[in-house]
Amino acid sequence: MIKVLCVEDNDDTMFVLHRRLGRAGFDVKVATNGQDGVDWATTMKPQVIVMDLNLPKLDGTEATRRLKGQEATKHIPIIVMTSHCDDKHRTDALAAGCDAYEIKPFDFEKLVAMIKAFAERAAQP
């Protein structure tokens, strides 16, 4: 079962992600702020992280930068999902190390396919 960490502070979005990804067969954990996301990823070792950018305590860009800067978590693919559709946020997130940048509202089937593809790619030697 693919372990997914969703870092999202919006209750509605978090509920939808947790419930729908769980129904799709993923083992889903959630963190509601960037610092908890970094901490959970370090201990949980998810195969994929879905990261919002607007987060309390530590924004998603900085959380991504920290995760990609740690030996234990730098290999974990990070899919940024945000309402920011401007080039600056996209450029900053990609520079921080995210592996994909998606705009909300998101296409659920596309998200599932991305998670599976990233997890499969990470599993190959």
MOPAC internal coordinates of N, CA, C and O (Angstrom, degrees):
PM7 1SCF
backbone

  N    0.0000 0     0.00 0     0.00 0    0    0    0
  C    1.4443 1     0.00 0     0.00 0    1    0    0
  C    1.5245 1   109.26 1     0.00 0    2    1    0
  O    1.2310 1   120.31 1   -48.97 1    3    2    1
  N    1.2994 1   117.00 1   131.03 1    3    2    1
  C    1.4663 1   122.39 1  -178.28 1    5    3    2
  C    1.5246 1   109.93 1   -76.28 1    6    5    3
  O    1.2310 1   121.29 1   -54.09 1    7    6    5
  N    1.3488 1   115.14 1   125.91 1    7    6    5
  C    1.4686 1   120.36 1   177.77 1    9    7    6
  C    1.5260 1   109.27 1   -88.73 1   10    9    7
  O    1.2310 1   121.41 1   -53.75 1   11   10    9
  N    1.3385 1   114.91 1   126.25 1   11   10    9
  C    1.4603 1   121.86 1  -179.84 1   13   11   10
  C    1.5217 1   109.02 1  -122.87 1   14   13   11
  O    1.2310 1   120.43 1   -48.81 1   15   14   13
  N    1.3213 1   116.79 1   131.19 1   15   14   13
  C    1.4528 1   122.27 1   173.02 1   17   15   14
  C    1.5170 1   107.64 1  -105.36 1   18   17   15
  O    1.2310 1   120.34 1   -57.97 1   19   18   17
  N    1.3320 1   116.96 1   122.03 1   19   18   17
  C    1.4604 1   122.73 1   176.41 1   21   19   18
  C    1.5174 1   108.32 1  -104.48 1   22   21   19
  O    1.2310 1   120.35 1   -58.73 1   23   22   21
  N    1.3171 1   116.94 1   121.27 1   23   22   21
  C    1.4607 1   122.17 1   178.65 1   25   23   22
  C    1.5192 1   106.52 1  -108.45 1   26   25   23
  O    1.2310 1   121.05 1   -75.96 1   27   26   25
  N    1.3191 1   115.59 1   104.04 1   27   26   25
  C    1.4682 1   122.31 1  -170.71 1   29   27   26
  C    1.5203 1   108.92 1  -152.63 1   30   29   27
  O    1.2310 1   120.29 1   -47.49 1   31   30   29
  N    1.3302 1   117.05 1   132.51 1   31   30   29
  C    1.4619 1   119.67 1  -179.09 1   33   31   30
  C    1.5216 1   113.68 1  -101.04 1   34   33   31
  O    1.2310 1   119.37 1   169.63 1   35   34   33
  N    1.3212 1   118.82 1   -10.37 1   35   34   33
  C    1.4575 1   121.04 1   178.25 1   37   35   34
  C    1.5239 1   108.59 1   -82.75 1   38   37   35
  O    1.2310 1   120.84 1   -60.59 1   39   38   37
  N    1.3271 1   116.01 1   119.41 1   39   38   37
  C    1.4699 1   120.59 1  -175.05 1   41   39   38
  C    1.5201 1   112.95 1   -57.09 1   42   41   39
  O    1.2310 1   120.19 1   137.14 1   43   42   41
  N    1.3254 1   117.25 1   -42.86 1   43   42   41
  C    1.4624 1   120.07 1  -178.20 1   45   43   42
  C    1.5239 1   111.69 1   -65.60 1   46   45   43
  O    1.2310 1   120.64 1   133.39 1   47   46   45
  N    1.3194 1   116.37 1   -46.61 1   47   46   45
  C    1.4611 1   120.20 1   179.74 1   49   47   46
  C    1.5237 1   110.49 1   -64.89 1   50   49   47
  O    1.2310 1   120.65 1   138.64 1   51   50   49
  N    1.3307 1   116.36 1   -41.36 1   51   50   49
  C    1.4579 1   120.38 1   179.46 1   53   51   50
  C    1.5329 1   110.13 1   -62.00 1   54   53   51
  O    1.2310 1   120.14 1   136.20 1   55   54   53
  N    1.3205 1   117.33 1   -43.80 1   55   54   53
  C    1.4574 1   121.11 1   179.70 1   57   55   54
  C    1.5279 1   110.73 1   -60.75 1   58   57   55
  O    1.2310 1   120.99 1   133.36 1   59   58   57
  N    1.3434 1   115.70 1   -46.64 1   59   58   57
  C    1.4685 1   120.58 1  -179.59 1   61   59   58
  C    1.5284 1   110.51 1   -61.82 1   62   61   59
  O    1.2310 1   120.36 1   132.52 1   63   62   61
  N    1.3261 1   116.92 1   -47.48 1   63   62   61
  C    1.4653 1   120.07 1   179.49 1   65   63   62
  C    1.5250 1   111.19 1   -60.26 1   66   65   63
  O    1.2310 1   120.39 1   130.22 1   67   66   65
  N    1.3064 1   116.86 1   -49.78 1   67   66   65
  C    1.4661 1   121.07 1  -177.02 1   69   67   66
  C    1.5184 1   110.65 1   -61.17 1   70   69   67
  O    1.2310 1   120.73 1   131.71 1   71   70   69
  N    1.3004 1   116.21 1   -48.29 1   71   70   69
  C    1.4692 1   120.48 1  -176.07 1   73   71   70
  C    1.5369 1   112.15 1   -69.15 1   74   73   71
  O    1.2310 1   120.47 1   130.56 1   75   74   73
  N    1.3303 1   116.71 1   -49.44 1   75   74   73
  C    1.4704 1   119.27 1  -175.72 1   77   75   74
  C    1.5273 1   112.30 1   -71.13 1   78   77   75
  O    1.2310 1   120.27 1   139.94 1   79   78   77
  N    1.3284 1   117.10 1   -40.06 1   79   78   77
  C    1.4604 1   118.58 1   177.93 1   81   79   78
  C    1.5342 1   110.51 1   -67.27 1   82   81   79
  O    1.2310 1   120.29 1   143.60 1   83   82   81
  N    1.3179 1   117.05 1   -36.40 1   83   82   81
  C    1.4590 1   120.65 1   175.73 1   85   83   82
  C    1.5234 1   111.48 1   -62.16 1   86   85   83
  O    1.2310 1   120.93 1   136.63 1   87   86   85
  N    1.3224 1   115.82 1   -43.37 1   87   86   85
  C    1.4719 1   120.06 1   177.71 1   89   87   86
  C    1.5272 1   111.74 1   -65.74 1   90   89   87
  O    1.2310 1   120.82 1   152.45 1   91   90   89
  N    1.3183 1   116.04 1   -27.55 1   91   90   89
  C    1.4695 1   120.41 1   179.29 1   93   91   90
  C    1.5313 1   111.47 1   -79.91 1   94   93   91
  O    1.2310 1   120.01 1   179.49 1   95   94   93
  N    1.3326 1   117.58 1    -0.51 1   95   94   93
  C    1.4557 1   120.78 1   174.65 1   97   95   94
  C    1.5109 1   116.23 1   101.37 1   98   97   95
  O    1.2310 1   119.94 1  -171.14 1   99   98   97
  N    1.3255 1   117.72 1     8.86 1   99   98   97
  C    1.4651 1   121.25 1   179.07 1  101   99   98
  C    1.5255 1   110.94 1   -92.46 1  102  101   99
  O    1.2310 1   120.76 1   -28.49 1  103  102  101
  N    1.3228 1   116.15 1   151.51 1  103  102  101
  C    1.4594 1   122.83 1   171.47 1  105  103  102
  C    1.5273 1   105.67 1   -90.44 1  106  105  103
  O    1.2310 1   120.13 1   -73.56 1  107  106  105
  N    1.3384 1   117.35 1   106.44 1  107  106  105
  C    1.4585 1   122.14 1  -169.96 1  109  107  106
  C    1.5214 1   111.40 1  -109.94 1  110  109  107
  O    1.2310 1   121.11 1   -48.99 1  111  110  109
  N    1.3132 1   115.49 1   131.01 1  111  110  109
  C    1.4640 1   123.02 1   170.97 1  113  111  110
  C    1.5230 1   106.59 1  -120.63 1  114  113  111
  O    1.2310 1   120.90 1   -27.14 1  115  114  113
  N    1.3312 1   115.89 1   152.86 1  115  114  113
  C    1.4603 1   119.17 1  -179.74 1  117  115  114
  C    1.5205 1   110.64 1  -127.74 1  118  117  115
  O    1.2310 1   121.81 1   -31.41 1  119  118  117
  N    1.3177 1   114.14 1   148.59 1  119  118  117
  C    1.4608 1   122.43 1   172.47 1  121  119  118
  C    1.5226 1   105.89 1  -129.35 1  122  121  119
  O    1.2310 1   120.49 1   -37.96 1  123  122  121
  N    1.3252 1   116.66 1   142.04 1  123  122  121
  C    1.4626 1   119.85 1  -174.38 1  125  123  122
  C    1.5243 1   113.91 1  -102.77 1  126  125  123
  O    1.2310 1   119.90 1  -175.66 1  127  126  125
  N    1.3236 1   117.79 1     4.34 1  127  126  125
  C    1.4613 1   120.75 1   173.81 1  129  127  126
  C    1.5245 1   109.02 1  -150.87 1  130  129  127
  O    1.2310 1   121.12 1   -16.74 1  131  130  129
  N    1.3163 1   115.45 1   163.26 1  131  130  129
  C    1.4612 1   120.45 1  -174.95 1  133  131  130
  C    1.5192 1   114.11 1   -63.54 1  134  133  131
  O    1.2310 1   120.42 1   141.72 1  135  134  133
  N    1.3279 1   116.81 1   -38.28 1  135  134  133
  C    1.4669 1   119.21 1  -179.23 1  137  135  134
  C    1.5170 1   111.02 1   -66.09 1  138  137  135
  O    1.2310 1   120.63 1   136.07 1  139  138  137
  N    1.3370 1   116.39 1   -43.93 1  139  138  137
  C    1.4643 1   118.89 1   177.01 1  141  139  138
  C    1.5333 1   110.39 1   -63.76 1  142  141  139
  O    1.2310 1   120.16 1   145.05 1  143  142  141
  N    1.3241 1   117.31 1   -34.95 1  143  142  141
  C    1.4567 1   120.88 1   177.32 1  145  143  142
  C    1.5175 1   111.77 1   -60.52 1  146  145  143
  O    1.2310 1   120.59 1   135.32 1  147  146  145
  N    1.3206 1   116.48 1   -44.68 1  147  146  145
  C    1.4660 1   120.86 1   178.12 1  149  147  146
  C    1.5265 1   109.75 1   -64.15 1  150  149  147
  O    1.2310 1   120.41 1   134.04 1  151  150  149
  N    1.3270 1   116.82 1   -45.96 1  151  150  149
  C    1.4611 1   120.92 1  -179.35 1  153  151  150
  C    1.5266 1   111.63 1   -62.82 1  154  153  151
  O    1.2310 1   120.26 1   133.80 1  155  154  153
  N    1.3496 1   117.11 1   -46.20 1  155  154  153
  C    1.4577 1   121.22 1  -179.45 1  157  155  154
  C    1.5317 1   110.68 1   -62.91 1  158  157  155
  O    1.2310 1   120.77 1   136.82 1  159  158  157
  N    1.3199 1   116.13 1   -43.18 1  159  158  157
  C    1.4633 1   119.35 1  -178.66 1  161  159  158
  C    1.5241 1   111.01 1   -62.13 1  162  161  159
  O    1.2310 1   120.68 1   142.81 1  163  162  161
  N    1.3099 1   116.31 1   -37.19 1  163  162  161
  C    1.4523 1   121.03 1  -179.46 1  165  163  162
  C    1.5230 1   111.61 1   -65.76 1  166  165  163
  O    1.2310 1   120.19 1   141.90 1  167  166  165
  N    1.3321 1   117.25 1   -38.10 1  167  166  165
  C    1.4639 1   120.35 1  -178.37 1  169  167  166
  C    1.5244 1   112.82 1   -91.99 1  170  169  167
  O    1.2310 1   120.12 1   143.74 1  171  170  169
  N    1.3235 1   117.38 1   -36.26 1  171  170  169
  C    1.4627 1   122.25 1  -174.76 1  173  171  170
  C    1.5280 1   113.11 1   -79.68 1  174  173  171
  O    1.2310 1   120.46 1   147.93 1  175  174  173
  N    1.3207 1   116.73 1   -32.07 1  175  174  173
  C    1.4710 1   123.10 1  -176.56 1  177  175  174
  C    1.5375 1   111.35 1    55.07 1  178  177  175
  O    1.2310 1   119.96 1  -120.69 1  179  178  177
  N    1.3365 1   117.69 1    59.31 1  179  178  177
  C    1.4678 1   119.65 1   178.08 1  181  179  178
  C    1.5217 1   110.16 1   -67.15 1  182  181  179
  O    1.2310 1   120.81 1   -18.55 1  183  182  181
  N    1.3153 1   116.07 1   161.45 1  183  182  181
  C    1.4589 1   119.92 1   177.06 1  185  183  182
  C    1.5235 1   111.32 1   -85.05 1  186  185  183
  O    1.2310 1   120.49 1   155.26 1  187  186  185
  N    1.3380 1   116.67 1   -24.74 1  187  186  185
  C    1.4661 1   122.42 1   178.52 1  189  187  186
  C    1.5338 1   107.99 1  -146.92 1  190  189  187
  O    1.2310 1   120.93 1   -34.36 1  191  190  189
  N    1.3321 1   115.82 1   145.64 1  191  190  189
  C    1.4669 1   122.21 1   175.04 1  193  191  190
  C    1.5168 1   108.48 1  -118.89 1  194  193  191
  O    1.2310 1   120.70 1   -46.91 1  195  194  193
  N    1.3276 1   116.27 1   133.09 1  195  194  193
  C    1.4670 1   122.35 1   171.71 1  197  195  194
  C    1.5226 1   105.38 1  -106.95 1  198  197  195
  O    1.2310 1   120.21 1   -61.63 1  199  198  197
  N    1.3392 1   117.20 1   118.37 1  199  198  197
  C    1.4635 1   122.49 1  -168.98 1  201  199  198
  C    1.5303 1   112.12 1  -122.93 1  202  201  199
  O    1.2310 1   120.97 1   -53.51 1  203  202  201
  N    1.3351 1   115.76 1   126.49 1  203  202  201
  C    1.4580 1   121.11 1   170.18 1  205  203  202
  C    1.5323 1   107.69 1   -80.11 1  206  205  203
  O    1.2310 1   120.14 1   -18.12 1  207  206  205
  N    1.3195 1   117.34 1   161.88 1  207  206  205
  C    1.4640 1   120.08 1   176.38 1  209  207  206
  C    1.5181 1   112.69 1   -94.83 1  210  209  207
  O    1.2310 1   119.93 1   139.42 1  211  210  209
  N    1.3194 1   117.73 1   -40.58 1  211  210  209
  C    1.4715 1   121.94 1  -178.94 1  213  211  210
  C    1.5207 1   109.24 1   -85.41 1  214  213  211
  O    1.2310 1   121.21 1   -86.54 1  215  214  213
  N    1.3213 1   115.30 1    93.46 1  215  214  213
  C    1.4548 1   121.14 1  -177.62 1  217  215  214
  C    1.5223 1   110.41 1  -129.87 1  218  217  215
  O    1.2310 1   120.19 1   -32.03 1  219  218  217
  N    1.3359 1   117.25 1   147.97 1  219  218  217
  C    1.4583 1   119.15 1   173.92 1  221  219  218
  C    1.5294 1   111.46 1   -75.32 1  222  221  219
  O    1.2310 1   121.27 1   -15.50 1  223  222  221
  N    1.3028 1   115.17 1   164.50 1  223  222  221
  C    1.4669 1   125.86 1   178.83 1  225  223  222
  C    1.5227 1   113.70 1    68.11 1  226  225  223
  O    1.2310 1   120.15 1   134.69 1  227  226  225
  N    1.3203 1   117.31 1   -45.31 1  227  226  225
  C    1.4667 1   121.75 1  -179.46 1  229  227  226
  C    1.5205 1   106.07 1  -156.18 1  230  229  227
  O    1.2310 1   120.30 1   -60.31 1  231  230  229
  N    1.3307 1   117.04 1   119.69 1  231  230  229
  C    1.4654 1   117.76 1  -176.47 1  233  231  230
  C    1.5277 1   110.92 1   -69.95 1  234  233  231
  O    1.2310 1   121.35 1   -15.94 1  235  234  233
  N    1.3203 1   115.02 1   164.06 1  235  234  233
  C    1.4521 1   120.74 1  -174.74 1  237  235  234
  C    1.5162 1   114.79 1   -62.68 1  238  237  235
  O    1.2310 1   120.68 1   147.30 1  239  238  237
  N    1.3348 1   116.30 1   -32.70 1  239  238  237
  C    1.4643 1   119.09 1   178.46 1  241  239  238
  C    1.5201 1   110.67 1   -66.24 1  242  241  239
  O    1.2310 1   120.33 1   134.78 1  243  242  241
  N    1.3278 1   116.98 1   -45.22 1  243  242  241
  C    1.4664 1   120.32 1   179.33 1  245  243  242
  C    1.5249 1   110.93 1   -69.58 1  246  245  243
  O    1.2310 1   120.01 1   141.99 1  247  246  245
  N    1.3227 1   117.59 1   -38.01 1  247  246  245
  C    1.4655 1   120.35 1   176.66 1  249  247  246
  C    1.5277 1   110.19 1   -60.74 1  250  249  247
  O    1.2310 1   120.61 1   136.78 1  251  250  249
  N    1.3353 1   116.44 1   -43.22 1  251  250  249
  C    1.4647 1   121.00 1   177.27 1  253  251  250
  C    1.5231 1   110.64 1   -61.38 1  254  253  251
  O    1.2310 1   120.65 1   134.43 1  255  254  253
  N    1.3236 1   116.36 1   -45.57 1  255  254  253
  C    1.4732 1   121.08 1   179.62 1  257  255  254
  C    1.5360 1   110.36 1   -58.10 1  258  257  255
  O    1.2310 1   120.67 1   135.64 1  259  258  257
  N    1.3210 1   116.33 1   -44.36 1  259  258  257
  C    1.4753 1   119.64 1  -179.14 1  261  259  258
  C    1.5282 1   111.38 1   -66.85 1  262  261  259
  O    1.2310 1   120.60 1   137.44 1  263  262  261
  N    1.3287 1   116.45 1   -42.56 1  263  262  261
  C    1.4683 1   119.46 1   179.38 1  265  263  262
  C    1.5286 1   111.45 1   -63.71 1  266  265  263
  O    1.2310 1   120.45 1   138.72 1  267  266  265
  N    1.3154 1   116.74 1   -41.28 1  267  266  265
  C    1.4693 1   120.16 1  -179.89 1  269  267  266
  C    1.5248 1   111.86 1   -74.51 1  270  269  267
  O    1.2310 1   120.29 1   164.98 1  271  270  269
  N    1.3328 1   117.06 1   -15.02 1  271  270  269
  C    1.4551 1   121.30 1   178.93 1  273  271  270
  C    1.5187 1   114.24 1   -92.44 1  274  273  271
  O    1.2310 1   120.12 1   174.84 1  275  274  273
  N    1.3293 1   117.37 1    -5.16 1  275  274  273
  C    1.4629 1   121.38 1  -179.57 1  277  275  274
  C    1.5286 1   109.92 1  -102.11 1  278  277  275
  O    1.2310 1   120.83 1   -44.56 1  279  278  277
  N    1.2934 1   116.01 1   135.44 1  279  278  277
  C    1.4650 1   120.80 1  -179.86 1  281  279  278
  C    1.5293 1   112.04 1   -56.16 1  282  281  279
  O    1.2310 1   120.62 1   139.08 1  283  282  281
  N    1.3302 1   116.43 1   -40.92 1  283  282  281
  C    1.4690 1   120.74 1  -175.06 1  285  283  282
  C    1.5263 1   113.82 1   -71.50 1  286  285  283
  O    1.2310 1   119.82 1   159.96 1  287  286  285
  N    1.3512 1   117.94 1   -20.04 1  287  286  285
  C    1.4696 1   119.71 1  -174.24 1  289  287  286
  C    1.5305 1   114.07 1  -126.00 1  290  289  287
  O    1.2310 1   119.63 1   177.07 1  291  290  289
  N    1.3028 1   118.31 1    -2.93 1  291  290  289
  C    1.4651 1   120.09 1  -173.74 1  293  291  290
  C    1.5259 1   113.70 1   -64.50 1  294  293  291
  O    1.2310 1   120.00 1   157.36 1  295  294  293
  N    1.3219 1   117.61 1   -22.64 1  295  294  293
  C    1.4680 1   122.25 1  -178.69 1  297  295  294
  C    1.5333 1   112.80 1   -82.92 1  298  297  295
  O    1.2310 1   119.61 1   166.85 1  299  298  297
  N    1.3314 1   118.34 1   -13.15 1  299  298  297
  C    1.4639 1   121.50 1  -175.07 1  301  299  298
  C    1.5294 1   109.70 1   -75.06 1  302  301  299
  O    1.2310 1   119.96 1   -57.98 1  303  302  301
  N    1.3282 1   117.67 1   122.02 1  303  302  301
  C    1.4680 1   119.93 1   177.80 1  305  303  302
  C    1.5330 1   110.80 1   -65.00 1  306  305  303
  O    1.2310 1   120.97 1   -41.90 1  307  306  305
  N    1.3239 1   115.74 1   138.10 1  307  306  305
  C    1.4639 1   121.67 1   179.19 1  309  307  306
  C    1.5169 1   108.83 1  -120.27 1  310  309  307
  O    1.2310 1   121.25 1   -58.84 1  311  310  309
  N    1.3322 1   115.21 1   121.16 1  311  310  309
  C    1.4620 1   122.11 1   175.06 1  313  311  310
  C    1.5157 1   106.85 1  -101.81 1  314  313  311
  O    1.2310 1   120.36 1   -66.48 1  315  314  313
  N    1.3128 1   116.91 1   113.52 1  315  314  313
  C    1.4611 1   120.57 1   175.86 1  317  315  314
  C    1.5185 1   107.92 1   -82.49 1  318  317  315
  O    1.2310 1   121.13 1   -50.20 1  319  318  317
  N    1.3344 1   115.45 1   129.80 1  319  318  317
  C    1.4641 1   121.88 1   173.75 1  321  319  318
  C    1.5174 1   107.39 1  -124.28 1  322  321  319
  O    1.2310 1   121.00 1   -62.96 1  323  322  321
  N    1.3254 1   115.69 1   117.04 1  323  322  321
  C    1.4544 1   120.14 1  -172.87 1  325  323  322
  C    1.5191 1   111.25 1  -146.50 1  326  325  323
  O    1.2310 1   121.20 1   -15.82 1  327  326  325
  N    1.3194 1   115.30 1   164.18 1  327  326  325
  C    1.4632 1   120.20 1   174.28 1  329  327  326
  C    1.5262 1   110.87 1   -88.98 1  330  329  327
  O    1.2310 1   120.13 1   173.23 1  331  330  329
  N    1.3282 1   117.36 1    -6.77 1  331  330  329
  C    1.4709 1   121.47 1   179.11 1  333  331  330
  C    1.5286 1   110.12 1   -76.07 1  334  333  331
  O    1.2310 1   121.03 1   -64.08 1  335  334  333
  N    1.3210 1   115.63 1   115.92 1  335  334  333
  C    1.4691 1   118.80 1  -178.71 1  337  335  334
  C    1.5233 1   112.20 1  -109.32 1  338  337  335
  O    1.2310 1   120.06 1  -170.12 1  339  338  337
  N    1.3156 1   117.49 1     9.88 1  339  338  337
  C    1.4636 1   120.18 1  -178.83 1  341  339  338
  C    1.5307 1   111.29 1   -86.80 1  342  341  339
  O    1.2310 1   121.35 1   -21.72 1  343  342  341
  N    1.3219 1   115.02 1   158.28 1  343  342  341
  C    1.4639 1   121.51 1  -176.94 1  345  343  342
  C    1.5238 1   113.18 1   -64.03 1  346  345  343
  O    1.2310 1   119.80 1   145.44 1  347  346  345
  N    1.3425 1   117.98 1   -34.56 1  347  346  345
  C    1.4637 1   120.43 1  -177.57 1  349  347  346
  C    1.5279 1   111.02 1   -61.78 1  350  349  347
  O    1.2310 1   119.94 1   131.89 1  351  350  349
  N    1.3273 1   117.73 1   -48.11 1  351  350  349
  C    1.4608 1   120.03 1  -179.63 1  353  351  350
  C    1.5290 1   110.89 1   -64.45 1  354  353  351
  O    1.2310 1   120.72 1   138.54 1  355  354  353
  N    1.3330 1   116.22 1   -41.46 1  355  354  353
  C    1.4704 1   120.16 1   178.09 1  357  355  354
  C    1.5304 1   110.50 1   -61.73 1  358  357  355
  O    1.2310 1   120.34 1   132.88 1  359  358  357
  N    1.3130 1   116.95 1   -47.12 1  359  358  357
  C    1.4679 1   121.78 1  -179.77 1  361  359  358
  C    1.5260 1   110.87 1   -61.65 1  362  361  359
  O    1.2310 1   120.46 1   135.84 1  363  362  361
  N    1.3413 1   116.73 1   -44.16 1  363  362  361
  C    1.4717 1   120.63 1   179.58 1  365  363  362
  C    1.5255 1   111.56 1   -63.40 1  366  365  363
  O    1.2310 1   120.55 1   136.69 1  367  366  365
  N    1.3389 1   116.55 1   -43.31 1  367  366  365
  C    1.4712 1   120.38 1  -179.14 1  369  367  366
  C    1.5288 1   110.90 1   -65.92 1  370  369  367
  O    1.2310 1   120.35 1   137.31 1  371  370  369
  N    1.3135 1   116.94 1   -42.69 1  371  370  369
  C    1.4644 1   120.10 1   178.75 1  373  371  370
  C    1.5277 1   110.99 1   -66.43 1  374  373  371
  O    1.2310 1   120.43 1   141.57 1  375  374  373
  N    1.3330 1   116.78 1   -38.43 1  375  374  373
  C    1.4672 1   120.31 1   177.67 1  377  375  374
  C    1.5295 1   111.06 1   -65.78 1  378  377  375
  O    1.2310 1   120.45 1   149.11 1  379  378  377
  N    1.3281 1   116.75 1   -30.89 1  379  378  377
  C    1.4697 1   121.07 1   178.16 1  381  379  378
  C    1.5213 1   111.35 1   -73.04 1  382  381  379
  O    1.2310 1   120.27 1   161.26 1  383  382  381
  N    1.3423 1   117.09 1   -18.74 1  383  382  381
  C    1.4529 1   120.25 1   175.52 1  385  383  382
  C    1.5149 1   116.28 1   117.96 1  386  385  383
  O    1.2310 1   119.66 1  -172.83 1  387  386  385
  N    1.3411 1   118.25 1     7.17 1  387  386  385
  C    1.4664 1   117.34 1  -179.87 1  389  387  386
  C    1.5264 1   109.49 1   -64.56 1  390  389  387
  O    1.2310 1   121.03 1   -27.23 1  391  390  389
  N    1.3151 1   115.63 1   152.77 1  391  390  389
  C    1.4559 1   121.43 1  -175.97 1  393  391  390
  C    1.5206 1   112.91 1   -96.05 1  394  393  391
  O    1.2310 1   120.48 1   161.12 1  395  394  393
  N    1.3321 1   116.69 1   -18.88 1  395  394  393
  C    1.4696 1   121.64 1   177.70 1  397  395  394
  C    1.5207 1   107.94 1  -154.97 1  398  397  395
  O    1.2310 1   121.13 1   -27.96 1  399  398  397
  N    1.3257 1   115.45 1   152.04 1  399  398  397
  C    1.4698 1   121.86 1  -178.06 1  401  399  398
  C    1.5127 1   107.78 1  -131.66 1  402  401  399
  O    1.2310 1   120.19 1   -66.24 1  403  402  401
  N    1.3210 1   117.24 1   113.76 1  403  402  401
  C    1.4593 1   122.84 1  -178.33 1  405  403  402
  C    1.5179 1   110.22 1  -120.22 1  406  405  403
  O    1.2310 1   121.15 1   -34.99 1  407  406  405
  N    1.3216 1   115.40 1   145.01 1  407  406  405
  C    1.4626 1   122.33 1  -178.95 1  409  407  406
  C    1.5284 1   109.52 1   -97.62 1  410  409  407
  O    1.2310 1   120.95 1   -42.94 1  411  410  409
  N    1.3407 1   115.78 1   137.06 1  411  410  409
  C    1.4616 1   121.62 1   172.85 1  413  411  410
  C    1.5287 1   108.45 1   -80.81 1  414  413  411
  O    1.2310 1   119.17 1   -31.74 1  415  414  413
  N    1.3088 1   119.20 1   148.26 1  415  414  413
  C    1.4569 1   126.31 1    -2.35 1  417  415  414
  C    1.5294 1   110.02 1   -69.75 1  418  417  415
  O    1.2310 1   120.78 1   -35.16 1  419  418  417
  N    1.3032 1   116.11 1   144.84 1  419  418  417
  C    1.4561 1   121.45 1  -173.05 1  421  419  418
  C    1.5203 1   112.10 1   -96.64 1  422  421  419
  O    1.2310 1   121.63 1   -24.29 1  423  422  421
  N    1.3056 1   114.48 1   155.71 1  423  422  421
  C    1.4571 1   123.02 1   175.12 1  425  423  422
  C    1.5310 1   106.08 1   -88.21 1  426  425  423
  O    1.2310 1   120.46 1   -68.99 1  427  426  425
  N    1.3236 1   116.72 1   111.01 1  427  426  425
  C    1.4557 1   120.82 1  -173.79 1  429  427  426
  C    1.5258 1   112.70 1   -60.89 1  430  429  427
  O    1.2310 1   120.24 1   135.74 1  431  430  429
  N    1.3069 1   117.15 1   -44.26 1  431  430  429
  C    1.4738 1   120.01 1  -178.94 1  433  431  430
  C    1.5290 1   110.78 1   -63.21 1  434  433  431
  O    1.2310 1   120.42 1   141.81 1  435  434  433
  N    1.3111 1   116.79 1   -38.19 1  435  434  433
  C    1.4697 1   120.69 1   177.09 1  437  435  434
  C    1.5257 1   110.18 1   -64.94 1  438  437  435
  O    1.2310 1   120.47 1   138.79 1  439  438  437
  N    1.3448 1   116.71 1   -41.21 1  439  438  437
  C    1.4615 1   120.37 1   178.39 1  441  439  438
  C    1.5227 1   110.56 1   -61.54 1  442  441  439
  O    1.2310 1   119.99 1   133.74 1  443  442  441
  N    1.3175 1   117.63 1   -46.26 1  443  442  441
  C    1.4715 1   121.78 1   178.72 1  445  443  442
  C    1.5224 1   110.18 1   -58.51 1  446  445  443
  O    1.2310 1   120.21 1   134.43 1  447  446  445
  N    1.3240 1   117.20 1   -45.57 1  447  446  445
  C    1.4698 1   121.03 1   179.64 1  449  447  446
  C    1.5261 1   110.93 1   -62.48 1  450  449  447
  O    1.2310 1   120.31 1   139.33 1  451  450  449
  N    1.3275 1   117.01 1   -40.67 1  451  450  449
  C    1.4695 1   120.31 1   179.06 1  453  451  450
  C    1.5213 1   110.95 1   -64.48 1  454  453  451
  O    1.2310 1   120.34 1   135.04 1  455  454  453
  N    1.3208 1   116.96 1   -44.96 1  455  454  453
  C    1.4679 1   120.78 1   179.85 1  457  455  454
  C    1.5260 1   109.90 1   -59.39 1  458  457  455
  O    1.2310 1   120.56 1   132.49 1  459  458  457
  N    1.3169 1   116.54 1   -47.51 1  459  458  457
  C    1.4620 1   120.16 1  -179.92 1  461  459  458
  C    1.5353 1   111.30 1   -61.98 1  462  461  459
  O    1.2310 1   120.37 1   137.35 1  463  462  461
  N    1.3226 1   116.91 1   -42.65 1  463  462  461
  C    1.4667 1   120.76 1  -178.92 1  465  463  462
  C    1.5239 1   110.92 1   -65.22 1  466  465  463
  O    1.2310 1   120.12 1   135.52 1  467  466  465
  N    1.3301 1   117.37 1   -44.48 1  467  466  465
  C    1.4610 1   120.55 1   179.23 1  469  467  466
  C    1.5301 1   111.11 1   -64.79 1  470  469  467
  O    1.2310 1   120.20 1   137.58 1  471  470  469
  N    1.3279 1   117.22 1   -42.42 1  471  470  469
  C    1.4660 1   120.82 1   179.52 1  473  471  470
  C    1.5271 1   111.13 1   -64.65 1  474  473  471
  O    1.2310 1   120.65 1   138.69 1  475  474  473
  N    1.3177 1   116.36 1   -41.31 1  475  474  473
  C    1.4657 1   120.63 1   178.78 1  477  475  474
  C    1.5253 1   110.74 1   -64.24 1  478  477  475
  O    1.2310 1   120.50 1   134.98 1  479  478  477
  N    1.3152 1   116.65 1   -45.02 1  479  478  477
  C    1.4653 1   121.81 1   179.51 1  481  479  478
  C    1.5274 1   110.78 1   -62.24 1  482  481  479
  O    1.2310 1   120.51 1   138.89 1  483  482  481
  N    1.3365 1   116.62 1   -41.11 1  483  482  481
  C    1.4675 1   120.74 1  -179.26 1  485  483  482
  C    1.5302 1   111.45 1   -68.50 1  486  485  483
  O    1.2310 1   120.17 1   152.14 1  487  486  485
  N    1.3216 1   117.27 1   -27.86 1  487  486  485
  C    1.4699 1   121.17 1  -178.08 1  489  487  486
  C    1.5163 1   113.16 1   -77.20 1  490  489  487
  O    1.2310 1   120.55 1   160.34 1  491  490  489
  N    1.3288 1   116.55 1   -19.66 1  491  490  489
  C    1.4655 1   120.23 1  -178.50 1  493  491  490
  C    1.5211 1   110.21 1   -79.04 1  494  493  491
  O    1.2310 1   120.85 1   -41.68 1  495  494  493
  N    1.3470 1   115.98 1   138.32 1  495  494  493
  C    1.4779 1   119.40 1  -177.96 1  497  495  494
  C    1.5082 1   112.97 1   -69.63 1  498  497  495
  O    1.2310 1   120.10 1   180.00 1  499  498  497

